[in-house]
Amino acid sequence: MNPRPRLLLIGPAPPALAAVTAHADVTPAVSPTAAADQLREGHYDGIVATAALTSELIDRYRRDEIILANIDQGIASLDADGRVIWANVILRGWCQRNPVGQTLLESLDFANSSNASILLASDQPNPVMTAAGGQAVSFRLHRQEPAAQSYLDIRIRPVFSADGTVIQLIAILQNVTAEVEQQRKLHALHTAGRELAALEPSLLAEMNVPTRVELLKKNIRKHVHDLLRYDTIEIRILDKRTGELKPLVEDGMTEEAARRRLFARPEGNGVTGHVAYTGQSYLCPDTSCDPYYLEGAKDAKSSLTIPLKYAEEVVGTLNVESPRTNGFGPDDLQFTELFSKEIAAALNTLDLLTAQQSCTLSQSMEAVNKELALPVDEVLASAALLYARLHGNDSDAANHLRKIMQSARQMRECVHKLGREMVGETGATGDPVPLVGKRVLVIEQDERMRRQAHLMLGRLGAEVETVGTAAEGLALANDIAYDAVLQEIRPIDLGGYDTFRKLRVAMPACRVAFTTGFGYDSQHSIVKARQDGLQHVIFKPFRADQVVGAVNAPQPPAPKAQPVSASS
């Protein structure tokens, strides 16, 4: 004998229900939500509902299907074992076969041992099972396919029954390929910018200006081709005295265009002269009808010209041309403008704007950085750490350490004094040196950045000391007062905000600025420090205008924190 069928009643009972119950077991649902829960938890052979309610449910189902079919995210419901029960059209399009019945990762080919082209980026070894255990998870899949690669951000949330048991999982997938690729390109542009002028001081000190110019030309050509994919380029440098735009780099231009004399004027000097005069980028979609365009590359149909700016002042121009009409779009404009800033900074770093040899003071500072700066810093940092430990227990040893520190500083001051006597308090161009008399401490684990800090701050006239750890910096701060500290946002031995707070307590009048290389501030040090008086964040590699602004900033308000020892 067949068992009686199980029916689920939704809404009010119809008149014929009594006849139905004689042959079937009917379970009522108090609401549509309760009905959905009962359908998930138990097996029913049919549903009983009024015609009006059935029509309403069908209309709701159709609306839901329209939404789920047209949303730009992949959506799936999974059972408690992580297997796909249902998936929308978007998600099915990312799968090579029907995902229903497979685990989510299997449906995306991650679990296929023969496919090693998909990488999982997650803190959990099996994030789907973590979600099945009751914890919401988020992770990223990196899919490397033969023709392309894509990135999927995945969020999985558990669905609980009334007794707290996980009965289902909801997965939402977002294609973030464009966003990730843009971040990768921005990072590549920033990295290329740091490499443009070969900022290793030990190498720069051995190069004359012509050698540096050729190195810069080579690096510009390489990065413009590899990152921006431009083959036809022209870079001109603005002579501030005459207003002439002198050629520096030229690839793909006609001989006539390469020899053409151009000036920074609003008209009569092509797009390049117009851009140098206005300081604004210019996108020429069609060269055949543009009022400013002068022929550059043969058969060019469109062009993009960007002003090279350093400290908001035009120092030159970058021009690229395409054989296609409308060959450049908004993304090209954005990335080219970003890279133009790196080119301008490199030009400034290498003193190409005036095409002069480094002055005697700059050469002296380079020699200090190359031969003495970091060894003296290491002596000072080590002596300061030992002094902090011994001065209360062994006065004789502490006095010797104090003499070592004084001698090290005197040795460096002798070299600085010699440079000042030869040149005075002006730089290579006769301009005042803005940081004369300022004492600056740099906390930075990267030795190359410490060398660059000595090179730049020394040229600006400052007395510089650098350390690799927060503990060394705090030991020096407790020994001598500094006008400013440039502190990397995440020292290797202490949190960024904790270091900032202790420096402010040790030196209330000192200006403390964070330095960062566009890294993610996971500890939220900047937000916390701003509440305690942080005024400046300086991006690496250091720029002279940013450093001068931070060191010469108004004195910060007194810190609110109570005094804390360097070792606490």
Helices and strands as residue ranges (DSSP letters): E 6-10, H 17-21, E 25-29, H 32-41, E 46-49, H 51-70, E 74-78, E 84-87, H 89-93, H 104-107, E 118-121, H 127-132, E 137-144, E 149-160, E 166-175, H 177-196, H 201-204, H 209-228, E 233-238, E 244-251, H 255-259, E 262-263, H 270-278, E 282-284, G 287-289, E 302-310, E 313-322, H 330-349, H 360-368, I 369-373, H 374-390, H 395-423, E 439-443, H 447-459, E 463-467, H 470-477, E 484-488, H 496-506, E 511-516, H 525-531, E 537-539, H 544-551
